[in-house]
Amino acid sequence: MIPPYTDARGYIQTLVNYPIKNVALITSAKGTIRSNHYHKADWHYMYMISGSAYYYYRPTGSNERPKRILFNKGELVYTGPMEDHTTVFLEDSMLLAMSGRPRDQETYEGDVVRVALISEEEVNALPELASLSR
């Protein structure tokens, strides 16, 4: 993110300074898996309002083990087209997703391809989520 503008009143943090077609507010319960897909053409930014998650990603078509980052409150993650990605929420969370294309169901389904990047078994094995009864 670019640095915020700050003065005595507070600050203004620019999240996305690029044309977008959709902004969605997404809540997720602890232990939830979202995504496990890639977009053929679309891209999105995600800004964590509250909570935390592991964000897994790798180039589409790759057999390499996905990279993982810890995605915390106040952080922004970008997902480009043709990038397998999955988000595993470590606590109840809320984020903004800002996309380049419209998110009506027809447009979305025509662009998304589901993949098995992270399995339910892998999520269940995370020590951070061991207290969940599944």
C-alpha positions in Angstrom: 0.0 0.0 0.0 1.1 3.6 -0.5 1.7 5.5 2.7 -1.4 7.1 4.2 -2.0 10.9 4.2 -1.9 11.9 7.8 -2.8 15.2 9.6 -4.3 16.3 12.9 -7.7 14.9 11.9 -6.5 11.4 11.3 -5.4 9.6 8.2 -6.6 8.6 4.7 -5.3 5.2 3.5 -5.7 4.5 -0.2 -6.4 0.9 -0.7 -6.7 0.7 -4.5 -5.9 3.4 -6.9 -7.0 1.6 -10.1 -10.4 1.1 -11.8 -12.5 -1.6 -10.2 -15.9 -3.1 -10.9 -16.9 -4.7 -7.6 -16.3 -4.1 -3.9 -17.5 -6.9 -1.6 -17.6 -7.2 2.1 -16.9 -10.8 3.2 -17.1 -12.3 6.6 -15.6 -15.7 7.4 -15.8 -17.8 10.5 -12.6 -19.3 12.1 -11.6 -22.4 10.2 -13.4 -21.4 7.0 -11.7 -22.1 3.6 -12.4 -19.7 0.8 -11.3 -19.7 -2.8 -9.4 -22.8 -3.8 -9.6 -21.5 -7.3 -8.0 -19.2 -9.9 -9.4 -16.6 -12.2 -8.8 -16.7 -16.0 -8.8 -12.9 -16.4 -10.1 -11.3 -13.2 -7.9 -10.0 -10.4 -8.7 -8.7 -6.9 -7.3 -7.0 -3.9 -8.3 -8.1 -0.4 -8.0 -5.8 2.6 -8.3 -7.4 6.0 -10.6 -5.2 8.2 -10.5 -7.6 11.2 -9.1 -11.1 11.9 -6.4 -13.0 10.2 -5.9 -15.8 7.7 -3.3 -17.8 5.8 -3.2 -16.9 2.2 -1.9 -19.7 -0.1 -0.9 -19.1 -3.7 1.1 -20.4 -6.7 1.1 -20.0 -10.5 -1.8 -21.8 -12.2 -0.6 -25.1 -13.7 2.4 -25.4 -11.3 3.0 -28.5 -9.2 5.1 -26.7 -6.7 4.0 -26.5 -3.1 1.9 -23.3 -2.6 3.5 -20.4 -0.8 1.8 -19.2 2.3 1.7 -15.8 4.0 0.0 -14.7 7.2 -2.6 -12.1 6.2 -3.5 -9.8 9.2 -5.8 -6.9 10.0 -4.7 -3.8 8.1 -2.9 -5.7 5.3 -3.7 -5.8 1.6 -3.1 -8.9 -0.7 -3.3 -8.8 -4.5 -4.3 -11.8 -6.5 -3.6 -11.7 -10.3 -5.2 -13.7 -13.0 -3.9 -17.3 -13.4 -2.9 -17.6 -9.8 -4.2 -20.5 -7.7 -5.2 -19.1 -4.3 -6.9 -20.2 -1.1 -7.6 -18.3 2.1 -7.9 -20.2 5.4 -9.3 -18.0 8.2 -7.5 -18.4 11.6 -10.2 -16.4 13.5 -13.6 -14.8 12.7 -12.6 -12.2 10.1 -14.0 -9.5 7.8 -12.4 -8.3 4.6 -13.0 -6.2 1.6 -12.5 -7.8 -1.8 -12.1 -5.3 -4.7 -12.2 -6.9 -8.2 -11.4 -5.8 -11.7 -14.5 -7.4 -13.2 -18.2 -7.5 -12.2 -19.1 -10.1 -9.7 -22.6 -11.1 -10.9 -22.9 -14.9 -10.8 -22.7 -15.4 -14.6 -19.5 -13.3 -15.1 -17.9 -14.8 -12.0 -18.6 -18.4 -12.9 -17.4 -17.8 -16.5 -14.0 -16.7 -15.1 -13.3 -18.9 -12.1 -11.8 -22.4 -12.2 -11.9 -24.4 -9.0 -8.7 -26.3 -7.9 -7.8 -28.3 -4.8 -4.9 -26.1 -3.6 -5.5 -26.8 0.1 -7.5 -29.7 1.4 -9.8 -29.9 4.4 -7.3 -32.4 6.0 -4.5 -29.9 5.7 -6.6 -27.2 7.3 -7.6 -29.6 10.1 -3.9 -30.3 10.7 -3.1 -26.6 11.4 -2.2 -26.2 15.0 -3.8 -22.7 15.0 -7.2 -24.4 14.3 -6.8 -27.5 16.5 -9.4 -26.2 19.0 -12.2 -26.4 16.4 -14.4 -29.4 16.5 -15.2 -30.6 13.0 
